[in-house]
Amino acid sequence: MGNKHYLGIDIGHDRLKLASIKNGRVCKAVAVQMPENLIKNGRIISHEIMIELIKTTMKANGIKEKYAALLLPSDSVYIRNITMPVMTEDQLKINLPYEFRDYFNEELHEYYYDYATYEDNEKDDNMELLAVAVKKDVVSDYRAMLIKCGFKVEIIAPAACAFRNIINLYEKNANISGAEYCFLDLGYRNIHLNFYKGNKHIATRELENGISTIYNSIANAFNVDTHLAHTYLLENFENCQSRKECIDSYNSIAIEILRSLNFYQFSNPDSQLKSIYISGGGASIREMINVFKEVLSDVEIKDASELIPADNLSREEIDNALLAIGIAL
């Protein structure tokens, strides 16, 4: 990447996250509310409105980067950890699509395929890969939109790659390698737990519901829309974070997370996982995090921002835009 300055872009269901990265350091991290119903079924309804939102947000925050790194939405990507015989890049291009033939109904040629390797990759004439498949029309739609924004689109990749970048940066600064990580991404529609050993992706677990259930509880209680309910939660308006229906939701989510952790540790009996790093829109709901600490007492709950060196930025700013940061690093 050289000395290029990148803008990480994470288009979520209810918020747009931007992160300005210069020479490997986070200069700005911004999360703004998006117009209601701009995203439906994971797709952008109006590119024109999204383009205007990106431009307006950049102007308001003094962001001028031209090289874009876009995070792919999780529901548009298939990710697999695979082991294959050692082969050349040209051979991989031919064989990689067939590793996904049982994962989707469309024709293999309708997808782009890519992979990431690991440093200690070749063992016993085999190599381990993090393989990715994504629909070509999804990539072309996003690329066209960002070009209209005036960007040079250099990176389009999934969250798994963003987390790898964060781990690489942290372990380099901490002078360690091969630690065990769990990232808890508290998203609007879904909650994901992403497990890593060093920068090696081990597993991703998706919970059925995201924190939208909490927004809906507040919206119903105060008779407001979900956008305003989000603001109420973040500001803890009238101590709404402690309402019974919210506490019930926190506990329900915490129990699902605990089940996922237990399954992961059962599947990985050598696991020494000690910490969970939290990010996403729900990271600012402190009463929920307190419930997590009680239910998930065997692990330490930390802000993911602890892994990111940044100047003049709050932990909340970094946590909210973590994946935008990771994809641009």
Order of alpha helices (4+ residues) and beta strands (2+ residues): beta-beta-beta-beta-beta-alpha-beta-beta-alpha-beta-beta-alpha-beta-alpha-beta-beta-beta-alpha-alpha-alpha-beta-alpha-beta-alpha-alpha
